[in-house]
């Protein structure tokens, strides 16, 4: 099972919120002028599977909850598609940018700060609960999934992306950090991948956490990190890293390494009767 938290949940959760407030997801693609169009273009170029997974185009008239809106690229797509979309995030800075994105597009958002482990909504409220790359950052991912189940209507669908164990991203972190300190791949991910406390899950662990759902389907895909496609962060700006980004054998990885992709695209339904 995933590694245990090394801090009490409230302390860890505050650190997670501070991390994403300092660097909202994808903000390195914004530029100084808050170019949300550039951000969206970069996001969907790096992760072209998102629109099909999210099914934005089929959401007109649906009540959608997005857990972890970040800077709102996906949330904007829900609104433009005609969904009645509510968005929550633990980071006020991210929500502020998502709100500004919507204002620039002439959209009226429904956004609020909320904890995915304790959603402020009544039971059976939403047709779709969508969360892309968020719940594995929460101290209690299983509770996040249970809350998603609770607020879904009977027969409603969850579309969740969680990080996979083991992945190329995790292995590269282990080569860089863990091998020298006797740490496992999971411990390296927990301490080094994005916000503190990031977790990864096997297929079996996902199915166990989602045992109250039905029709659970999991598709595994590469992340930009697996293929070294995204722009290196400030942590990886040395000459060695920049050279590695240029010569990395992406064609070979795509051909033989699919089982090591970081992203698990999960769809599941709440039973239509209780």
Number of C-alpha atoms within 10 A of each C-alpha: 10 14 14 11 15 13 13 9 14 10 11 19 21 12 16 21 22 17 16 20 18 12 15 19 17 15 19 15 19 16 11 8 6 14 13 23 13 12 20 20 14 16 18 14 12 16 14 12 13 17 13 10 17 23 13 20 14 13 21 15 12 16 20 26 28 24 26 25 28 29 28 27 20 23 29 22 20 26 21 19 17 16 21 19 26 20 24 24 23 24 26 20 20 26 24 17 19 24 22 18 22 22 12 10 12 10 14 12 20 14 21 18 17 17 18 24 18 12 17 14 11 10 15 16 17 25 23 25 27 26 26 24 17 21 24 22 23 24 25 16 20 18 16 23 22 18 19 29 25 18 22 25 21 19 17 22 25 26 21 24 24 24 26 26 24 17 24 23 24 29 21 16 21 22 13 12 19 20 14 9 10 11 13 17 22 25 23 25 28 24 16 17 17 15 21 22 27 26 28 27 20 16 14 10 16 20 17 12 16 19 11 15 21 16 11 18 13 17 13 19 19 22 21 18 18 24 19 18 14 17 14 15 8 8 7 12 12 11 9 9 12 13 11 12 18 11 9 13 12 15 10 9 16 16 8 9 15 15 14 22 26 26 23 26 22 23 20 20 23 25 17 10 7 5
